């Protein structure tokens, strides 16, 4: 039997057998949180790919996002969840989440053009897309309670409804006039507006 990238030929079957042992049954269920090593950050590697197929949700940590100083360094494009469904989370939450993913995906597609030709060569619509995507990236950062002593930023709890409202307003362009830095390590969108005012004063 042929093997792939040095793994045993029965890798998919072995992973499947393990995952089936922790599946829900009529007599009970097990919630598992699995840490999966991704060799060379290749999500198509047989080991992580075989594991991801059995999971309800995946949270992918990105070195590139960590290099930007954005924590938690979660990649919203590679991360997935089966409950990202309007019937489960509601139409507004679903549409905002998909809108965020769409604008980040477009920004990712434009990065090569920006690196070679610069922002000046983009259309006006693409410039707006890039500006909003960068604000969304910054707004995805979170001030953790456990990291207060390292960051000097007090931790915050933000209700889901406020998070959805914040991203919705960014997507709608209500905060196109605010600087990117105002969205970094803040809680609600109102905090970002207040931070922008303090930046202007300084």
C-alpha positions in Angstrom: 0.0 0.0 0.0 1.4 3.4 -0.9 2.0 6.0 1.9 2.0 9.8 1.9 4.8 12.0 3.2 6.2 9.2 5.3 3.0 8.4 7.2 1.8 4.8 7.6 -0.6 3.8 4.7 -3.4 3.2 7.2 -3.2 6.7 8.7 -6.8 7.8 7.8 -8.2 4.5 9.2 -6.2 4.9 12.4 -7.4 8.4 12.9 -11.0 7.4 12.1 -10.9 4.5 14.6 -9.6 6.8 17.4 -12.2 9.5 16.7 -15.0 7.0 16.6 -14.1 6.0 20.2 -14.9 9.5 21.4 -18.1 10.1 19.4 -21.4 10.8 21.1 -23.7 7.8 21.7 -27.2 7.3 23.1 -25.7 6.6 26.5 -23.4 9.6 26.7 -20.9 11.9 25.0 -17.4 13.2 25.3 -16.3 16.7 24.4 -12.7 16.6 23.3 -10.3 19.5 22.7 -7.5 18.3 20.5 -4.2 20.1 19.8 -3.0 19.2 16.3 0.5 19.9 15.2 0.6 21.1 11.6 4.0 20.3 9.9 5.4 23.4 8.1 2.0 25.1 8.6 0.6 22.9 5.8 -3.0 22.3 6.5 -3.2 19.8 3.6 -0.7 17.5 5.3 -2.3 14.0 5.7 -2.1 14.1 9.6 -4.0 17.4 10.3 -6.2 16.9 7.2 -7.3 13.5 8.4 -8.0 14.8 11.9 -9.8 18.0 10.9 -12.4 15.9 8.9 -13.7 14.5 12.2 -13.9 17.8 14.2 -16.9 20.0 14.7 -14.7 23.1 14.9 -11.1 24.0 14.2 -9.2 27.0 15.6 -6.1 27.6 13.5 -3.3 29.6 15.1 -1.2 31.6 12.5 2.5 32.6 12.8 1.8 35.5 10.3 -0.9 37.0 12.5 1.3 36.6 15.6 4.1 38.5 13.8 1.6 41.4 13.5 1.3 41.4 17.2 -2.3 40.4 17.1 -3.4 38.0 19.9 -5.0 35.6 20.0 -3.3 34.8 16.7 -6.4 33.0 15.3 -6.7 32.8 11.5 -10.4 33.5 10.8 -10.1 32.2 7.2 -8.6 28.8 8.0 -10.6 28.3 11.2 -14.0 26.6 10.8 -17.1 25.6 12.7 -20.1 23.5 11.8 -22.4 25.7 13.8 -21.7 28.7 11.6 -25.2 28.3 10.2 -28.0 30.9 10.2 -30.4 28.3 11.6 -28.1 27.9 14.6 -26.5 31.3 15.3 -29.1 33.6 13.6 -29.1 35.5 10.4 -27.3 38.6 11.6 -24.5 36.8 13.3 -24.0 34.6 10.2 -24.1 37.4 7.7 -21.6 39.5 9.7 -19.2 36.5 10.1 -19.3 35.8 6.4 -18.8 39.4 5.6 -15.7 39.6 7.8 -14.4 36.4 6.1 -15.1 37.8 2.6 -13.3 41.1 3.2 -10.3 39.4 4.8 -10.1 36.9 1.9 -10.1 39.8 -0.6 -7.4 41.5 1.4 -5.3 38.3 1.3 -5.8 38.2 -2.5 -4.6 41.8 -2.9 -1.5 41.4 -0.7 0.8 40.3 -3.6 -0.3 43.3 -5.7 0.3 45.6 -2.7 3.7 44.2 -2.1 4.8 44.6 -5.8 3.0 47.7 -7.0 1.9 49.4 -3.8 -1.5 50.7 -2.6 -1.6 53.4 -5.2 -2.3 50.9 -8.0 -5.4 49.6 -6.3 -8.9 50.7 -7.3 -10.8 53.0 -4.9 -13.0 50.1 -3.9 -10.0 47.9 -3.2 -8.4 50.6 -1.1 -11.5 50.8 1.0 -11.5 47.0 1.3 -7.9 47.0 2.5 -8.5 49.7 5.0 -11.5 48.0 6.5 -9.7 44.6 6.5 -6.8 46.0 8.5 -9.2 47.5 11.0 -11.0 44.2 11.3 -7.6 42.4 11.9 -6.8 44.9 14.7 -10.3 44.6 16.1 -9.9 40.8 16.3 -7.2 41.3 19.0 -8.3 40.7 22.6 -7.2 42.1 25.9 -6.9 39.0 28.1 -7.3 39.1 31.8 -4.4 36.6 32.2 -2.1 38.8 30.1 -2.7 42.0 32.0 0.7 42.0 33.7 2.5 41.5 30.4 0.6 43.9 28.2 -0.4 46.6 30.7 -3.9 46.5 29.1 -6.7 45.5 31.5 -8.7 42.5 30.3 -12.3 42.9 29.2 -15.3 40.8 28.7 -17.3 41.7 25.6 -20.8 40.4 25.1 -21.4 38.6 21.8 -24.0 41.1 20.7 -21.5 43.9 21.1 -18.9 42.0 19.1 -21.4 41.5 16.2 -22.4 45.1 16.3 -18.8 46.3 16.2 -17.9 44.2 13.1 -21.1 45.1 11.4 -20.4 48.8 11.8 -16.9 48.3 10.4 -18.3 46.4 7.4 -20.8 49.1 6.8 -18.1 51.8 6.7 -19.3 53.7 9.7 -15.8 54.0 11.1 -13.8 54.5 7.9 -12.5 57.8 9.3 -10.9 56.2 12.4 -7.2 55.2 12.4 -6.2 51.5 12.4 -4.5 51.8 15.8 -7.8 52.7 17.4 -9.1 49.2 16.9 -6.1 47.4 18.5 -6.7 45.7 21.9 -10.0 47.4 22.6 -13.3 45.8 23.8 -16.4 47.2 22.1 -16.6 49.4 19.0 -17.4 52.3 21.4 -14.0 51.8 23.0 -12.4 52.1 19.6 -14.2 55.4 18.9 -13.0 56.7 22.3 -9.5 55.6 21.6 -9.5 57.3 18.3 -10.5 60.6 19.9 -7.6 60.2 22.4 -5.2 59.5 19.6 -6.3 62.7 17.8 -5.8 64.7 21.0 -2.3 63.3 21.5 
